[in-house]
Amino acid sequence: MAIVHAIGMPETKSESKAIAYLAKHLPEGYHIFHNLELRAPTGQPYEYDVVVVGEYAVYTVEVKGHHGTIQGNACEWELESGDIYRSPIPLANKKAKVLASHLRSQSGALGKVWVQSLILLTDNRARVRVNDEQAKQVLHLDQAVAYILDPSHLPIHPVCISHLSDTICDTISHQFRPFHRQREIGDYVVLETIGSNNLYTTLLARHRLIHTRNRFVLKVYHFDIYAKPDERHRQQERILRDAEALHRLADHPNIMHICPFPGRTTRSCYH
């Protein structure tokens, strides 16, 4: 059984399921770190669901609880529900590179440690039909264990790194921190995370000043300011489409319109 290091706490049932499964099925000598955050030299924080320190490589694992058939390409995924999200693979690869660079900067001995990204689907009935040569990085739970234990899957000549395991674990333990979630957004106090995907996070919150209604649902969009101009434009278009759809529902009895109180700086938004 692998050794589990809880840097932060799981935020979804899918994360808890993935951590428990990997801990049970990966052998002794493997280390699992979960729900941790690393700041890149630019100051940008990168969040990692799971990091596995293995015998031949370090694996960054993005956990997804998607159901049904997933279709798409290297840029976007379409779920069976019809929802369209950015492919998680490019960001997962970026996080792997950030971690590899960080390990290299901390110790010359870690310079040749390979960091491999994986996308882990916790629903074994989910099916991936994505036209992307990197779709082989998308695995189910049982597939992920077999992948991690077999170094022939790595795109490099595998070299055992077991003798560096303690150094790698010490670096992660001391340099990473738990997810730092913003718990307040303007006049809203975040109570819990309802769900999250690559486009937005859905939060349950209460308003500091409005007491006639004790719960609000906030949809907080992710916008990658480091993306290429055409990708930033696509992100803006997706956000505007959502805003327009909500605007068309303006007269629905379950939608409340909120404006900032006089003298406050909070911007008005849709809820």
ChimeraX commands (.cxc) that place a marker at each C-alpha (Angstrom):
marker #1 position 0.00,0.00,0.00 radius 0.5
marker #1 position 1.30,3.45,-0.95 radius 0.5
marker #1 position 2.08,6.17,1.58 radius 0.5
marker #1 position -0.40,9.06,1.48 radius 0.5
marker #1 position 0.58,12.65,2.28 radius 0.5
marker #1 position -2.45,14.91,2.75 radius 0.5
marker #1 position -1.19,18.38,1.88 radius 0.5
marker #1 position -4.78,19.57,1.47 radius 0.5
marker #1 position -8.22,17.98,1.71 radius 0.5
marker #1 position -10.15,16.46,-1.23 radius 0.5
marker #1 position -12.89,18.75,-2.50 radius 0.5
marker #1 position -14.96,16.24,-4.47 radius 0.5
marker #1 position -16.07,12.62,-4.14 radius 0.5
marker #1 position -14.11,11.84,-7.31 radius 0.5
marker #1 position -10.88,13.07,-5.72 radius 0.5
marker #1 position -11.49,11.04,-2.57 radius 0.5
marker #1 position -12.26,7.94,-4.64 radius 0.5
marker #1 position -9.12,8.33,-6.75 radius 0.5
marker #1 position -6.84,8.88,-3.75 radius 0.5
marker #1 position -8.24,5.86,-1.90 radius 0.5
marker #1 position -7.94,3.61,-4.96 radius 0.5
marker #1 position -4.37,4.63,-5.77 radius 0.5
marker #1 position -3.33,4.27,-2.13 radius 0.5
marker #1 position -4.76,0.75,-1.97 radius 0.5
marker #1 position -3.40,-0.55,-5.28 radius 0.5
marker #1 position -0.01,1.12,-5.62 radius 0.5
marker #1 position 2.73,-0.79,-3.77 radius 0.5
marker #1 position 4.80,0.10,-0.76 radius 0.5
marker #1 position 7.50,2.60,-1.64 radius 0.5
marker #1 position 5.17,4.75,-3.73 radius 0.5
marker #1 position 4.09,8.12,-2.31 radius 0.5
marker #1 position 0.83,9.96,-2.98 radius 0.5
marker #1 position 0.49,13.70,-2.32 radius 0.5
marker #1 position -2.92,15.26,-2.85 radius 0.5
marker #1 position -4.66,18.62,-3.09 radius 0.5
marker #1 position -1.57,20.78,-3.24 radius 0.5
marker #1 position -0.53,24.02,-4.88 radius 0.5
marker #1 position 2.77,25.24,-6.31 radius 0.5
marker #1 position 3.56,28.76,-7.40 radius 0.5
marker #1 position 5.59,29.08,-10.58 radius 0.5
marker #1 position 8.43,31.65,-10.76 radius 0.5
marker #1 position 5.94,33.99,-12.49 radius 0.5
marker #1 position 3.78,33.89,-9.34 radius 0.5
marker #1 position 0.98,31.94,-11.01 radius 0.5
marker #1 position -0.38,29.17,-8.77 radius 0.5
marker #1 position -0.80,25.67,-10.17 radius 0.5
marker #1 position -3.14,23.27,-8.41 radius 0.5
marker #1 position -2.48,19.53,-8.39 radius 0.5
marker #1 position -5.16,17.00,-7.49 radius 0.5
marker #1 position -2.65,14.18,-6.99 radius 0.5
marker #1 position 1.11,13.76,-7.35 radius 0.5
marker #1 position 2.50,10.22,-7.30 radius 0.5
marker #1 position 6.20,9.62,-6.65 radius 0.5
marker #1 position 6.90,6.30,-8.30 radius 0.5
marker #1 position 9.79,3.99,-9.03 radius 0.5
marker #1 position 10.66,5.43,-12.43 radius 0.5
marker #1 position 8.85,8.77,-12.64 radius 0.5
marker #1 position 6.74,11.34,-10.85 radius 0.5
marker #1 position 3.13,11.53,-12.05 radius 0.5
marker #1 position 0.83,14.54,-11.88 radius 0.5
marker #1 position -2.76,13.32,-11.91 radius 0.5
marker #1 position -5.81,15.40,-12.79 radius 0.5
marker #1 position -8.99,13.75,-11.48 radius 0.5
marker #1 position -12.22,14.00,-13.47 radius 0.5
marker #1 position -15.62,12.63,-12.52 radius 0.5
marker #1 position -17.08,12.83,-16.04 radius 0.5
marker #1 position -19.78,10.35,-17.05 radius 0.5
marker #1 position -20.88,8.86,-20.35 radius 0.5
marker #1 position -19.08,9.36,-23.65 radius 0.5
marker #1 position -16.51,12.12,-24.03 radius 0.5
marker #1 position -15.89,13.36,-27.55 radius 0.5
marker #1 position -13.73,16.14,-28.91 radius 0.5
marker #1 position -10.26,17.05,-30.06 radius 0.5
marker #1 position -7.01,18.51,-28.77 radius 0.5
marker #1 position -8.74,21.78,-27.86 radius 0.5
marker #1 position -12.20,20.94,-26.54 radius 0.5
marker #1 position -14.13,18.08,-24.98 radius 0.5
marker #1 position -17.86,17.58,-25.34 radius 0.5
marker #1 position -19.56,15.57,-22.62 radius 0.5
marker #1 position -22.62,13.39,-23.10 radius 0.5
marker #1 position -24.64,16.13,-21.38 radius 0.5
marker #1 position -23.73,18.50,-24.22 radius 0.5
marker #1 position -21.44,20.64,-22.08 radius 0.5
marker #1 position -18.25,21.71,-23.82 radius 0.5
marker #1 position -15.02,22.26,-21.90 radius 0.5
marker #1 position -11.43,22.95,-22.74 radius 0.5
marker #1 position -9.37,19.78,-23.03 radius 0.5
marker #1 position -7.60,19.24,-19.70 radius 0.5
marker #1 position -4.58,17.68,-21.40 radius 0.5
marker #1 position -2.62,20.88,-22.31 radius 0.5
marker #1 position -2.93,22.28,-18.78 radius 0.5
marker #1 position -1.99,18.90,-17.28 radius 0.5
marker #1 position 1.14,18.86,-19.45 radius 0.5
marker #1 position 1.96,22.40,-18.37 radius 0.5
marker #1 position 1.66,21.44,-14.70 radius 0.5
marker #1 position 3.99,18.48,-15.24 radius 0.5
marker #1 position 6.58,20.80,-16.80 radius 0.5
marker #1 position 6.23,23.30,-13.94 radius 0.5
marker #1 position 6.81,20.54,-11.38 radius 0.5
marker #1 position 9.79,19.14,-13.32 radius 0.5
marker #1 position 11.33,22.60,-13.51 radius 0.5
marker #1 position 10.79,23.12,-9.80 radius 0.5
marker #1 position 12.42,19.83,-8.87 radius 0.5
marker #1 position 15.38,20.66,-11.10 radius 0.5
marker #1 position 15.79,24.08,-9.48 radius 0.5
marker #1 position 15.82,22.59,-5.98 radius 0.5
marker #1 position 18.49,19.95,-6.54 radius 0.5
marker #1 position 20.80,19.03,-9.37 radius 0.5
marker #1 position 20.22,15.38,-8.52 radius 0.5
marker #1 position 16.57,15.80,-9.53 radius 0.5
marker #1 position 17.36,17.28,-12.92 radius 0.5
marker #1 position 16.68,14.06,-14.80 radius 0.5
marker #1 position 13.53,13.03,-12.94 radius 0.5
marker #1 position 10.77,12.56,-15.49 radius 0.5
marker #1 position 7.38,14.05,-14.64 radius 0.5
marker #1 position 4.44,12.53,-16.53 radius 0.5
marker #1 position 0.93,13.96,-16.62 radius 0.5
marker #1 position -2.20,11.79,-16.49 radius 0.5
marker #1 position -5.94,12.46,-16.64 radius 0.5
marker #1 position -7.81,10.05,-14.37 radius 0.5
marker #1 position -11.51,9.23,-14.92 radius 0.5
marker #1 position -13.14,7.86,-11.79 radius 0.5
marker #1 position -16.24,6.55,-13.59 radius 0.5
marker #1 position -15.17,3.29,-15.22 radius 0.5
marker #1 position -18.17,3.49,-17.54 radius 0.5
marker #1 position -16.98,6.75,-19.07 radius 0.5
marker #1 position -15.73,6.39,-22.65 radius 0.5
marker #1 position -13.21,8.63,-24.37 radius 0.5
marker #1 position -13.48,9.24,-28.10 radius 0.5
marker #1 position -11.17,12.21,-28.44 radius 0.5
marker #1 position -9.24,12.93,-31.63 radius 0.5
marker #1 position -5.98,13.76,-29.90 radius 0.5
marker #1 position -2.73,11.81,-30.05 radius 0.5
marker #1 position -2.25,12.50,-26.35 radius 0.5
marker #1 position -5.59,10.94,-25.43 radius 0.5
marker #1 position -3.62,7.88,-24.29 radius 0.5
marker #1 position -2.89,9.92,-21.14 radius 0.5
marker #1 position -6.61,9.69,-20.23 radius 0.5
marker #1 position -7.12,6.58,-18.10 radius 0.5
marker #1 position -9.57,4.87,-15.79 radius 0.5
marker #1 position -8.57,3.97,-12.24 radius 0.5
marker #1 position -7.43,0.42,-12.96 radius 0.5
marker #1 position -5.64,1.54,-16.13 radius 0.5
marker #1 position -3.79,4.27,-14.23 radius 0.5
marker #1 position -2.33,1.81,-11.73 radius 0.5
marker #1 position -1.11,-0.48,-14.52 radius 0.5
marker #1 position 0.31,2.52,-16.39 radius 0.5
marker #1 position 2.21,3.84,-13.37 radius 0.5
marker #1 position 3.66,0.43,-12.56 radius 0.5
marker #1 position 4.87,-0.20,-16.12 radius 0.5
marker #1 position 7.76,2.14,-17.08 radius 0.5
marker #1 position 7.55,1.07,-20.73 radius 0.5
marker #1 position 4.65,3.52,-21.11 radius 0.5
marker #1 position 6.97,6.46,-20.49 radius 0.5
marker #1 position 8.18,8.41,-23.55 radius 0.5
marker #1 position 11.77,8.16,-22.33 radius 0.5
marker #1 position 14.23,5.39,-21.51 radius 0.5
marker #1 position 13.16,4.56,-17.94 radius 0.5
marker #1 position 15.71,5.00,-15.17 radius 0.5
marker #1 position 14.99,3.97,-11.59 radius 0.5
marker #1 position 14.62,6.97,-9.26 radius 0.5
marker #1 position 13.88,5.07,-6.04 radius 0.5
marker #1 position 17.12,6.36,-4.49 radius 0.5
marker #1 position 15.82,9.92,-5.01 radius 0.5
marker #1 position 12.39,9.27,-3.51 radius 0.5
marker #1 position 13.16,10.84,-0.11 radius 0.5
marker #1 position 14.62,13.96,-1.73 radius 0.5
marker #1 position 11.61,14.33,-4.04 radius 0.5
marker #1 position 9.16,13.84,-1.17 radius 0.5
marker #1 position 10.99,16.34,1.05 radius 0.5
marker #1 position 10.92,18.91,-1.76 radius 0.5
marker #1 position 7.18,18.44,-2.32 radius 0.5
marker #1 position 6.39,18.46,1.41 radius 0.5
marker #1 position 8.28,21.70,2.06 radius 0.5
marker #1 position 7.70,23.62,-1.17 radius 0.5
marker #1 position 4.04,22.88,-1.86 radius 0.5
marker #1 position 1.11,24.15,0.17 radius 0.5
marker #1 position -2.59,23.24,0.39 radius 0.5
marker #1 position -5.00,24.61,-2.17 radius 0.5
marker #1 position -5.48,28.28,-1.40 radius 0.5
marker #1 position -9.10,28.90,-2.25 radius 0.5
marker #1 position -10.48,32.42,-2.17 radius 0.5
marker #1 position -13.23,32.26,0.43 radius 0.5
marker #1 position -14.73,35.71,-0.24 radius 0.5
marker #1 position -15.86,37.25,-3.51 radius 0.5
marker #1 position -16.97,40.82,-3.04 radius 0.5
marker #1 position -19.85,40.76,-0.55 radius 0.5
marker #1 position -20.23,36.99,-0.85 radius 0.5
marker #1 position -18.78,34.53,1.65 radius 0.5
marker #1 position -18.10,31.16,0.03 radius 0.5
marker #1 position -19.60,28.24,1.94 radius 0.5
marker #1 position -18.61,25.32,-0.26 radius 0.5
marker #1 position -17.64,24.25,-3.77 radius 0.5
marker #1 position -20.54,22.57,-5.58 radius 0.5
marker #1 position -18.66,21.58,-8.71 radius 0.5
marker #1 position -15.77,22.51,-10.95 radius 0.5
marker #1 position -14.58,22.02,-14.51 radius 0.5
marker #1 position -12.04,23.65,-16.78 radius 0.5
marker #1 position -14.35,26.55,-17.63 radius 0.5
marker #1 position -15.83,27.57,-14.29 radius 0.5
marker #1 position -16.31,26.68,-10.63 radius 0.5
marker #1 position -19.77,26.64,-9.05 radius 0.5
marker #1 position -19.90,27.87,-5.47 radius 0.5
marker #1 position -22.52,28.04,-2.74 radius 0.5
marker #1 position -22.30,31.36,-0.89 radius 0.5
marker #1 position -24.13,33.76,1.40 radius 0.5
marker #1 position -24.33,37.53,1.09 radius 0.5
marker #1 position -22.99,39.69,3.90 radius 0.5
marker #1 position -25.83,42.22,3.75 radius 0.5
marker #1 position -28.82,40.40,2.27 radius 0.5
marker #1 position -30.56,38.24,4.86 radius 0.5
marker #1 position -33.91,37.66,3.16 radius 0.5
marker #1 position -32.24,34.91,1.14 radius 0.5
marker #1 position -29.56,32.85,2.84 radius 0.5
marker #1 position -27.98,31.01,-0.12 radius 0.5
marker #1 position -26.69,32.07,-3.51 radius 0.5
marker #1 position -25.08,30.04,-6.27 radius 0.5
marker #1 position -22.08,31.72,-7.91 radius 0.5
marker #1 position -20.52,30.66,-11.18 radius 0.5
marker #1 position -16.90,31.83,-11.20 radius 0.5
marker #1 position -15.22,31.58,-14.59 radius 0.5
marker #1 position -11.61,30.59,-15.14 radius 0.5
marker #1 position -9.76,32.85,-17.55 radius 0.5
marker #1 position -6.22,31.99,-18.58 radius 0.5
marker #1 position -4.46,35.31,-19.15 radius 0.5
marker #1 position -1.37,33.41,-20.31 radius 0.5
marker #1 position -3.18,31.68,-23.17 radius 0.5
marker #1 position -2.58,32.63,-26.78 radius 0.5
marker #1 position -4.77,35.49,-28.13 radius 0.5
marker #1 position -7.06,33.19,-30.15 radius 0.5
marker #1 position -7.62,30.95,-27.10 radius 0.5
marker #1 position -8.35,33.97,-24.87 radius 0.5
marker #1 position -10.89,35.09,-27.48 radius 0.5
marker #1 position -12.57,31.66,-27.38 radius 0.5
marker #1 position -12.70,31.84,-23.58 radius 0.5
marker #1 position -14.36,35.25,-23.76 radius 0.5
marker #1 position -16.89,33.99,-26.30 radius 0.5
marker #1 position -17.86,31.06,-24.05 radius 0.5
marker #1 position -18.33,33.34,-21.05 radius 0.5
marker #1 position -20.42,35.81,-23.07 radius 0.5
marker #1 position -22.63,32.99,-24.40 radius 0.5
marker #1 position -23.35,31.91,-20.84 radius 0.5
marker #1 position -24.08,35.50,-19.78 radius 0.5
marker #1 position -26.45,36.00,-22.71 radius 0.5
marker #1 position -28.28,32.76,-21.91 radius 0.5
marker #1 position -28.76,33.89,-18.32 radius 0.5
marker #1 position -29.92,37.33,-19.48 radius 0.5
marker #1 position -32.67,35.68,-21.53 radius 0.5
marker #1 position -33.87,34.05,-18.30 radius 0.5
marker #1 position -34.04,37.38,-16.48 radius 0.5
marker #1 position -37.77,37.10,-15.68 radius 0.5
marker #1 position -37.49,33.62,-14.17 radius 0.5
marker #1 position -38.82,33.64,-10.56 radius 0.5
marker #1 position -35.73,31.78,-9.26 radius 0.5
marker #1 position -33.28,34.39,-10.53 radius 0.5
marker #1 position -32.62,37.36,-8.28 radius 0.5
marker #1 position -31.02,40.57,-9.55 radius 0.5
marker #1 position -28.46,42.15,-7.25 radius 0.5
marker #1 position -26.85,45.59,-7.51 radius 0.5
marker #1 position -24.04,46.92,-5.28 radius 0.5
marker #1 position -25.03,49.03,-2.33 radius 0.5
marker #1 position -24.22,52.76,-2.69 radius 0.5
marker #1 position -20.65,53.52,-1.79 radius 0.5
marker #1 position -19.46,49.93,-2.20 radius 0.5
marker #1 position -17.00,48.97,-4.91 radius 0.5
marker #1 position -18.31,45.50,-5.72 radius 0.5
marker #1 position -19.23,45.17,-9.38 radius 0.5
marker #1 position -22.71,44.03,-10.30 radius 0.5
marker #1 position -22.99,40.53,-11.70 radius 0.5
marker #1 position -25.48,37.81,-12.61 radius 0.5
marker #1 position -26.58,35.18,-10.11 radius 0.5
marker link #1:1,2 radius 0.2
marker link #1:2,3 radius 0.2
marker link #1:3,4 radius 0.2
marker link #1:4,5 radius 0.2
marker link #1:5,6 radius 0.2
marker link #1:6,7 radius 0.2
marker link #1:7,8 radius 0.2
marker link #1:8,9 radius 0.2
marker link #1:9,10 radius 0.2
marker link #1:10,11 radius 0.2
marker link #1:11,12 radius 0.2
marker link #1:12,13 radius 0.2
marker link #1:13,14 radius 0.2
marker link #1:14,15 radius 0.2
marker link #1:15,16 radius 0.2
marker link #1:16,17 radius 0.2
marker link #1:17,18 radius 0.2
marker link #1:18,19 radius 0.2
marker link #1:19,20 radius 0.2
marker link #1:20,21 radius 0.2
marker link #1:21,22 radius 0.2
marker link #1:22,23 radius 0.2
marker link #1:23,24 radius 0.2
marker link #1:24,25 radius 0.2
marker link #1:25,26 radius 0.2
marker link #1:26,27 radius 0.2
marker link #1:27,28 radius 0.2
marker link #1:28,29 radius 0.2
marker link #1:29,30 radius 0.2
marker link #1:30,31 radius 0.2
marker link #1:31,32 radius 0.2
marker link #1:32,33 radius 0.2
marker link #1:33,34 radius 0.2
marker link #1:34,35 radius 0.2
marker link #1:35,36 radius 0.2
marker link #1:36,37 radius 0.2
marker link #1:37,38 radius 0.2
marker link #1:38,39 radius 0.2
marker link #1:39,40 radius 0.2
marker link #1:40,41 radius 0.2
marker link #1:41,42 radius 0.2
marker link #1:42,43 radius 0.2
marker link #1:43,44 radius 0.2
marker link #1:44,45 radius 0.2
marker link #1:45,46 radius 0.2
marker link #1:46,47 radius 0.2
marker link #1:47,48 radius 0.2
marker link #1:48,49 radius 0.2
marker link #1:49,50 radius 0.2
marker link #1:50,51 radius 0.2
marker link #1:51,52 radius 0.2
marker link #1:52,53 radius 0.2
marker link #1:53,54 radius 0.2
marker link #1:54,55 radius 0.2
marker link #1:55,56 radius 0.2
marker link #1:56,57 radius 0.2
marker link #1:57,58 radius 0.2
marker link #1:58,59 radius 0.2
marker link #1:59,60 radius 0.2
marker link #1:60,61 radius 0.2
marker link #1:61,62 radius 0.2
marker link #1:62,63 radius 0.2
marker link #1:63,64 radius 0.2
marker link #1:64,65 radius 0.2
marker link #1:65,66 radius 0.2
marker link #1:66,67 radius 0.2
marker link #1:67,68 radius 0.2
marker link #1:68,69 radius 0.2
marker link #1:69,70 radius 0.2
marker link #1:70,71 radius 0.2
marker link #1:71,72 radius 0.2
marker link #1:72,73 radius 0.2
marker link #1:73,74 radius 0.2
marker link #1:74,75 radius 0.2
marker link #1:75,76 radius 0.2
marker link #1:76,77 radius 0.2
marker link #1:77,78 radius 0.2
marker link #1:78,79 radius 0.2
marker link #1:79,80 radius 0.2
marker link #1:80,81 radius 0.2
marker link #1:81,82 radius 0.2
marker link #1:82,83 radius 0.2
marker link #1:83,84 radius 0.2
marker link #1:84,85 radius 0.2
marker link #1:85,86 radius 0.2
marker link #1:86,87 radius 0.2
marker link #1:87,88 radius 0.2
marker link #1:88,89 radius 0.2
marker link #1:89,90 radius 0.2
marker link #1:90,91 radius 0.2
marker link #1:91,92 radius 0.2
marker link #1:92,93 radius 0.2
marker link #1:93,94 radius 0.2
marker link #1:94,95 radius 0.2
marker link #1:95,96 radius 0.2
marker link #1:96,97 radius 0.2
marker link #1:97,98 radius 0.2
marker link #1:98,99 radius 0.2
marker link #1:99,100 radius 0.2
marker link #1:100,101 radius 0.2
marker link #1:101,102 radius 0.2
marker link #1:102,103 radius 0.2
marker link #1:103,104 radius 0.2
marker link #1:104,105 radius 0.2
marker link #1:105,106 radius 0.2
marker link #1:106,107 radius 0.2
marker link #1:107,108 radius 0.2
marker link #1:108,109 radius 0.2
marker link #1:109,110 radius 0.2
marker link #1:110,111 radius 0.2
marker link #1:111,112 radius 0.2
marker link #1:112,113 radius 0.2
marker link #1:113,114 radius 0.2
marker link #1:114,115 radius 0.2
marker link #1:115,116 radius 0.2
marker link #1:116,117 radius 0.2
marker link #1:117,118 radius 0.2
marker link #1:118,119 radius 0.2
marker link #1:119,120 radius 0.2
marker link #1:120,121 radius 0.2
marker link #1:121,122 radius 0.2
marker link #1:122,123 radius 0.2
marker link #1:123,124 radius 0.2
marker link #1:124,125 radius 0.2
marker link #1:125,126 radius 0.2
marker link #1:126,127 radius 0.2
marker link #1:127,128 radius 0.2
marker link #1:128,129 radius 0.2
marker link #1:129,130 radius 0.2
marker link #1:130,131 radius 0.2
marker link #1:131,132 radius 0.2
marker link #1:132,133 radius 0.2
marker link #1:133,134 radius 0.2
marker link #1:134,135 radius 0.2
marker link #1:135,136 radius 0.2
marker link #1:136,137 radius 0.2
marker link #1:137,138 radius 0.2
marker link #1:138,139 radius 0.2
marker link #1:139,140 radius 0.2
marker link #1:140,141 radius 0.2
marker link #1:141,142 radius 0.2
marker link #1:142,143 radius 0.2
marker link #1:143,144 radius 0.2
marker link #1:144,145 radius 0.2
marker link #1:145,146 radius 0.2
marker link #1:146,147 radius 0.2
marker link #1:147,148 radius 0.2
marker link #1:148,149 radius 0.2
marker link #1:149,150 radius 0.2
marker link #1:150,151 radius 0.2
marker link #1:151,152 radius 0.2
marker link #1:152,153 radius 0.2
marker link #1:153,154 radius 0.2
marker link #1:154,155 radius 0.2
marker link #1:155,156 radius 0.2
marker link #1:156,157 radius 0.2
marker link #1:157,158 radius 0.2
marker link #1:158,159 radius 0.2
marker link #1:159,160 radius 0.2
marker link #1:160,161 radius 0.2
marker link #1:161,162 radius 0.2
marker link #1:162,163 radius 0.2
marker link #1:163,164 radius 0.2
marker link #1:164,165 radius 0.2
marker link #1:165,166 radius 0.2
marker link #1:166,167 radius 0.2
marker link #1:167,168 radius 0.2
marker link #1:168,169 radius 0.2
marker link #1:169,170 radius 0.2
marker link #1:170,171 radius 0.2
marker link #1:171,172 radius 0.2
marker link #1:172,173 radius 0.2
marker link #1:173,174 radius 0.2
marker link #1:174,175 radius 0.2
marker link #1:175,176 radius 0.2
marker link #1:176,177 radius 0.2
marker link #1:177,178 radius 0.2
marker link #1:178,179 radius 0.2
marker link #1:179,180 radius 0.2
marker link #1:180,181 radius 0.2
marker link #1:181,182 radius 0.2
marker link #1:182,183 radius 0.2
marker link #1:183,184 radius 0.2
marker link #1:184,185 radius 0.2
marker link #1:185,186 radius 0.2
marker link #1:186,187 radius 0.2
marker link #1:187,188 radius 0.2
marker link #1:188,189 radius 0.2
marker link #1:189,190 radius 0.2
marker link #1:190,191 radius 0.2
marker link #1:191,192 radius 0.2
marker link #1:192,193 radius 0.2
marker link #1:193,194 radius 0.2
marker link #1:194,195 radius 0.2
marker link #1:195,196 radius 0.2
marker link #1:196,197 radius 0.2
marker link #1:197,198 radius 0.2
marker link #1:198,199 radius 0.2
marker link #1:199,200 radius 0.2
marker link #1:200,201 radius 0.2
marker link #1:201,202 radius 0.2
marker link #1:202,203 radius 0.2
marker link #1:203,204 radius 0.2
marker link #1:204,205 radius 0.2
marker link #1:205,206 radius 0.2
marker link #1:206,207 radius 0.2
marker link #1:207,208 radius 0.2
marker link #1:208,209 radius 0.2
marker link #1:209,210 radius 0.2
marker link #1:210,211 radius 0.2
marker link #1:211,212 radius 0.2
marker link #1:212,213 radius 0.2
marker link #1:213,214 radius 0.2
marker link #1:214,215 radius 0.2
marker link #1:215,216 radius 0.2
marker link #1:216,217 radius 0.2
marker link #1:217,218 radius 0.2
marker link #1:218,219 radius 0.2
marker link #1:219,220 radius 0.2
marker link #1:220,221 radius 0.2
marker link #1:221,222 radius 0.2
marker link #1:222,223 radius 0.2
marker link #1:223,224 radius 0.2
marker link #1:224,225 radius 0.2
marker link #1:225,226 radius 0.2
marker link #1:226,227 radius 0.2
marker link #1:227,228 radius 0.2
marker link #1:228,229 radius 0.2
marker link #1:229,230 radius 0.2
marker link #1:230,231 radius 0.2
marker link #1:231,232 radius 0.2
marker link #1:232,233 radius 0.2
marker link #1:233,234 radius 0.2
marker link #1:234,235 radius 0.2
marker link #1:235,236 radius 0.2
marker link #1:236,237 radius 0.2
marker link #1:237,238 radius 0.2
marker link #1:238,239 radius 0.2
marker link #1:239,240 radius 0.2
marker link #1:240,241 radius 0.2
marker link #1:241,242 radius 0.2
marker link #1:242,243 radius 0.2
marker link #1:243,244 radius 0.2
marker link #1:244,245 radius 0.2
marker link #1:245,246 radius 0.2
marker link #1:246,247 radius 0.2
marker link #1:247,248 radius 0.2
marker link #1:248,249 radius 0.2
marker link #1:249,250 radius 0.2
marker link #1:250,251 radius 0.2
marker link #1:251,252 radius 0.2
marker link #1:252,253 radius 0.2
marker link #1:253,254 radius 0.2
marker link #1:254,255 radius 0.2
marker link #1:255,256 radius 0.2
marker link #1:256,257 radius 0.2
marker link #1:257,258 radius 0.2
marker link #1:258,259 radius 0.2
marker link #1:259,260 radius 0.2
marker link #1:260,261 radius 0.2
marker link #1:261,262 radius 0.2
marker link #1:262,263 radius 0.2
marker link #1:263,264 radius 0.2
marker link #1:264,265 radius 0.2
marker link #1:265,266 radius 0.2
marker link #1:266,267 radius 0.2
marker link #1:267,268 radius 0.2
marker link #1:268,269 radius 0.2
marker link #1:269,270 radius 0.2
marker link #1:270,271 radius 0.2
view
